[in-house]
Amino acid sequence: MSSAMLTKMHINGYDVLSVNSGPWRVCTQADRLGSFASREEALAYAAALPARKERGGRAANVK
């Protein structure tokens, strides 16, 4: 039995990942933003995107 190999990096608030030496993907937790043939292309795309901040809970209006 073989297991999947995941290569994952984080840049500018985005995940850059590849599974089993497949295409490199730039993702957020909810969306896939792009798919690229090389790691360099994916990293360049993620670096060109505006910085993304993780959103916290909805505790702003809690009394």
N, C-alpha and C positions, 0 to 999 in steps of 0.2 A: 504494500500500500504506500502511495506517495502522499506527501503533504504539500500544501500550497506554500510558496515562499513569497513573503510580502516585504517589499522595500518601501519605506515610508520616510518622508522628510516633511518639515514644517517651515514655511517661509511666508512672511508678511501676513500671517493669520490664515493661510491656506495649506491644505494637505497636498503634497506631491507624492504620488504613490504608483507602484508597479507591482503586479501580481504575476508570478511565474515568468519573468522576463518578457511580459507582454507590453503593450503600449503604456506610456506614462500618462497619468491622469492628474489634473488639477481640480480639486474638489473643496467644497465646504461640507459641513456636516449633513446638509440637506440636498445639495446640488452638485452635479458634475459640470464643471465649467469648460473643460477642454481635454482633448486626448492628443498625445504627441508621440512621434517615433523615437525621440531621444530625450534623455534626462535633461540635457542642456536647454532644449527648446521649452520643456515644461517649466524649468526653473526660471527662464527668462520671461515667460508669460506670467508666472506667479509674481515675479518681482515687478512687472509693469503694472499690475493691478493695484488699486488703492488699498492701503493697509486696512485690514479687517479686524475689528475688535470682537471678542467673544461677548455675547450678551449675557448679563446676569439674570437672576430671577426677577420676578415681577414685584419686588418688595418696595418699590418707590412710593406707593400710596398706602402703605400699611400703617395703621395708627396703634 
